[in-house]
Amino acid sequence: MTGASGTLGYNIVRHLGRMHPATTIRLLMRRPDPTLFADLANVSLEQVDIADTPRLTEAVLEFQPNAIVHCAASGVRPSKIGWFDLIRLNVSASITLFEASCEVDNCHFVHMSTGLVYGEQSRPCREGDPIDTLHPYGASKAAADCLLRAGAERLKRHLTVIRPFSFTGLHDGGDRLFPSLLRSALEGKPFSMSAGTQIRDFCAVQDVAEAVCLILEEGTLPGRDVFNLGSGQSISLRGIVGSVCRQLGLDVELRLGEMPFHPYEPMNLVADIHLAKSLGWKPKTNLAYAVWQLARSQYPDLQVAEPEQCR
């Protein structure tokens, strides 16, 4: 697995490690942190930069995995990484990892894409909808998505593409929406955001991680090899943030309209999740509860009310 230090990767490892203690999980990390998964005896860490093609290939061939979950990516915030570095990491390194997987018999390659691959829609996005975006991160993931699916078809390899929409929960961080909101509340500062009129689909990350693990357990069939994962609910961003603040009792002033929209950000980005539901999965965690867990783990001095756990 790659990308285990990220929000989704971290939660996938923890879910898989607890539910399947007999499964050996090898994490390829550029900067291994032995404290992240010290409580999971079946998880081992190996220092590998996925941009280092020879070392990446060597690590895959040494381990001979029956599945690779590729979560490593960068560039959701375009200012954090240059364009060509974005392509090298999100496209070239993904193809290199897939090529290495082709040297291992019966290796299931699971590629973490994103809901941002879709263009503007006036309804929830379905897996068969065209992928078309000028969003830098979304475009880089779309390129890898297309290339991997074409390669898997040509080479007859077992590939699953997963397109998560927005999520938060344990191990979320940086300048993402809810960690930023919690920091503002802790510091007693107003929280500046866009007008919040964009329609979004926000899911608890533990629900997304559970779906990924279910896909690993169940495998996939032709025609069911791309999955959207999200809450399936269409709510304005200001409505989502306001609801979380009310349920947690956050005393923070929301300054709507002070931050600009991303120039290529779709106004309506919601997942149609009927295909994931056909596997027996459905999102069940209240988003505010996921944010409460994040607050308890990363901002213990912040006073927050405990909301209902289930949706």
GIGI-V912191 format. One line per field, one symbol per residue. ss: DSSP state (H for helix, E for strand, C for the rest). A space follows every 10 residues. Layout:
ss->???
//
This chain:
ss->CECCCCHHHH HHHHHHHHHC CCCCEEEEEC CCCCCCCCCC CCEEEEECCC CCHHHHHHHH HHHCCCEEEE CCCCCCCHHH CCHHHHHHHH HHHHHHHHHH HCCCCCCEEE EECCHHHECC CCCCECCCCC ECCCCHHHHH HHHHHHHHHH HHHHHCCCEE EEEECEEECC CCCCCCHHHH HHHHHHHCCC EEECCCCCEE CEEEHHHHHH HHHHHHHHCC CCCCCEEEEC CCCCEEHHHH HHHHHHHHCC CCCEEECCCC CCCCCCCEEC ECCHHHHCCC CCCCECHHHH HHHHHHHHCC CCCCCCCCCE C
//
